[in-house]
Amino acid sequence: METELIGFIAQLITGIATLLVALVLVFQLRKQNQQLKIQHQDSDNKLTMDRISLFEKITIPNNYGDAFVDIMWKARTKGLSGMTEAEIWQFETWLTTANRRIFAEFRLNRFAQIGIDNESAILTYYNYQYTFLFEYKAGLELYPILLRPRIANARNLGVPGLLEMVDKIYEE
């Protein structure tokens, strides 16, 4: 009888110890989950600030030298016919970088990440972004040969919807 009692007490102590270990593990998992949420939010904030910084670098003429501002003006007003090969190459590089930023936002589904699911607002935002690129006459001229193939390739990578949207903006 005493052996059974000792066995029962040993099992009880073992069970309580197991329960305590399980509770500690649950506590640690919850704490780790909170830390991951904080890290995700920090990453999201950094990504947003990096995007804003890149957008400002791309769009503010003061970030460029006078020669590049002249190239941008030619691209905006005269198009490719008014530019040298070197100027076209510089504008193509700028245009590709600007497109890459917009594409990255679209691919990462930035609006859904911050809780915006209003399709009209999302389309308006991307419409504005590509309209900005197409305000440059050279941007319109380069779209079919430079940007469209890149966006079409993105569709093959599992990013649907962008090509159709940009084609519509281009046609307007």
Secondary structure, DSSP 4 states (H G I P E B T S, - for coil): -HHHHHHHHHHHHHHHHHHHHHHHHHHHHHHHHHHHHHHHHHHHHHHHHHHHHHHHHHH-GGGS-HHHHHHHHHHHHT-GGGS-HHHHHHHHHHHHHHHHHHHHHHHHTHHHHTT---HHHHHHHHHHHHHHHHTSHHHHHHIIIIIHHHHHHHHHTT--SHHHHHHHHHH-
